[in-house]
Amino acid sequence: MMKFILLVVVVALSSVVIASACMIQNTDSGVCSYKYLTTPQATLEQIDEARRRWQKDLPFCGKYVNNYPPCVPLSSSSTPSWLSDDAKEDNNIIRAKDRWVQDTVTNTIAERIEQERALGKSHYRYFQNKDCQDAFAAYTCWLNFPRCDGYQSSLPLCVSTCENMFRVCGFEQDLWPCYEDIIDGEDEWNTKAFFPGQPFRTNEFESGGQPKEVCTPSIKGAASTFGVSFAGVASLALLFMVQ
């Protein structure tokens, strides 16, 4: 008997609209940041400086998003309502969101492990599975800090991020929600249709195997490295499937 455990994290962002902004939470309230990137000609000093920048702003998600220009929250005098009272005192809104993602990932994994231990060994997915936990963290960071393309637009998640996260976490393939589009109210309700990151984009590659920049993260080897949420929705629903 399949049990579906649905954790819904409702996130409301203040609306900040600028020309050529990238999309966060279905509003163009973000800006593409290039300050974490270096060129192939960069000196060691320039590389170290870029590393210090993302370690300062994105100490949790930086290791997953520093190889592409991420869409980050636009600095504003208004404070987004998704920040905790403690985070409201942090003037660095990028750092505040990174901390929110870290807290969400940490708490979600802890709750998931507690559920798995209560249900028994046959339900273990996250418990004692560091690769699965890392894949979930990477997926959530990519979802919340999507890649920008050359037109200053944020890119959807690559389907490989979904496929590999569920593979590393040991879910049977018929449970993967990677190929379902979000359905409307006129269709039959399907729990696999409600998953953050949909609709996913099929990965594309150059003749030499280099990923084309058509989806997030579009980094060579990213999916295999991590075993492998805000673009498009105002509420983030994380669906855990426990057999």
N, C-alpha and C positions, 0 to 999 in steps of 0.2 A: 504494500500500500504506500503510495507516494504521498508525502507530507510536504506542503509548501509553506515555507516560513517567509513572510514578507516583511521586510524592514523598509519603512518609508521615511526618508529624511526630507522634510519640506524646507526648501531654501528660497527665501525672497530676497532679491537684489534690488537696490535702488537703481532707478533708470538714469543712465548717463549716456547721452547720444552725441557722437561727434562724427564728422565726415570721415569716411574711409576707416571706420573702426572695425575691429574683428568681433565676432559673436561670442558672447558668454551668456548662458542662461536665456537663449533665444532673444537677446537684445544686443545691439551693437554698442556694448558698454565696455569693451576691452580695447587694448592697443597692442600691436605687435612689437615685441621687444627683441632687439638685436644685440644688446649689451653683453649677453652671455656667450656670444660666438667669437671665434677667432678665425683668421684666414690661414691657409697652408703656409703663408710666408711669415706668420706671427713669430715673434721672438719668445724666448722662455719667460721673459718678464711680462709680455702681453698675455701669454697663456695663463700665468699665475694670477694676473689681475682679473681676467675673466672668471677664473675659478673662484677667486675671493668674492666676486660679485654674486654669483649664483649660490655660493655657500652662505652668504649673508641673507639674501632675499628668499632663497628656496632651499633651506637646509634639508628638507625632507624630499621634495620632488625634483630638486635640481639634478640629481644623478640620472634621472630618467628623461629630462627635457632639455638638458644643456647642449645637445647636439643639433638643435633646430630652433628657429625663432618662435617662442611660445606666445600665445595670446594671453595677456595678463590683465588684471583689473586696472582700469584707468584711475589714476590718482584723482581724488575728488574731496571737496570739503565736507560732503555728506557721507555719513558712515553707513555701510550696508547693514541691514537688519539681521543678516545671518551671523554677525560677529557676536561673540560672548561679551559679557560686561568687561571681562579682563582684557579681551582683544581690542576693545574700543579705545583703550589707552595707547595702542600701538599705532604710530603714525605711518608705518610702512604697510600699506594695504596689501601688497604682494606677499609680504611675510605673514601677515595675518591670515590670508587665505591658505597659504601653505600650511600654517599651523592647524587650521580648521581641517584640511585634508588629512593631515597626520593623525589628529584626534579621531576623525571619523574612521580611518583605516584601522587604527589601533583598537578602538572600541568594537568595531564590527568583527574583527578577527577574534577578539576575546569572547564575544557573545557566541560566535559560531563554534569555537572550540568547546565552550561550555555545553552547547546543545549536542555536539557530537559525542562528547564524553558521557553525557547522560543517556544517549541512544545506543551506545556500544560501538565496538571496533568496526563493524561492517559499515558504519556511517562516517568513519574518519575521512576527511578531505583536507582540512586545514591543520588539524591536530598533528603535531610532530612532522609537519611538512613545510619546511622553510621555503622550498621552491614555489609552492602554492601561495604562501603568504607574500613572497616577493612579487609574484605575478599579479596578485590582486592589488598590491600597492602601486606597481607600475601602471596597471590598467586605470586605476582611479586617478593617478597623476596625469596621465595622457588625456583622460576625459575632462579634467578640470583645467588643464593648461594645454589646449590643443595646438597643433602646429599651424603657423601662418604660411600662406603661399605668397607668390610674387605680387599678388594683387591686394595684399593686406587683408585677406579673408581667412578665417579659420577653417581647417579641414576636418572632415568627419573621421571617426576612428577606422583604421584598417580592419578588415574582417579577420586577419591573422591574429590580432590582439585578443579577440574573443575566442577563436578556435584554440589557441595555445594555452590561454588561461584555464579553460575548462578541461583541456587535455592534461595539463600538469596537475590540476587538482583532482583528477581521477573520476570525472563525471562521464557517464556513458554518453556516447555521441548523440543518441536520440533526445538527450536533454539539453543539448547546446542550443541557445537562443540566437545563434549567429546568423541565421539565414531567414529569420522572420522579420517582416516589416510590422510596424505598429499599425494595428487594425482599428477601424472606426467602430462606432457603436452599432452599426448595421450588421456587422459580421458576428459569427460565433465567437464567444470569448475564448481566448487562448492565452494561458499564463505565460507561455514562452514569448509572446508578442510584446510583453512589457518588460523591457530590460534597458538600462541606461547605455547609451552609445548608439542605439539604432537610429536610422538605418546605417549599417556598416558599408564601407567602400571596399571593393575588390582591389587587392594590391596589384600594382603594375611595375614592370621592370624594364630597364634598358637592355640592349643586346648583351652587354657585359655583365648583367646581373645586378647592377646598381638600382636600388628602388627609385621609381619616379615619385616626385613630390605630389601625390594625389590624395593622400590620407595621412592620418596621425598614427604612428610617428614617422613612417617612411625612412627608417634608419636600417642600414644593412646589418643583419644579425640581431636586431632588437628582439624579435619574437622568441628566437631560440635562446637568447641570453636570459630573458626573464620568464621563460616558459609561457610565456605567452607567445568624478564623473563628475565646464559644464556646457555641453553643446546641445541646445535644442529643447530642453525641458525645464520647467520651473520647479519641478519636484523630482528628486532623485530616488528611484525605487530599486533597491538591491534585492534580487530574488534568489533565495537560497533553496536549493532542492535537496532534500534529505531523504534517502531511501529507507 
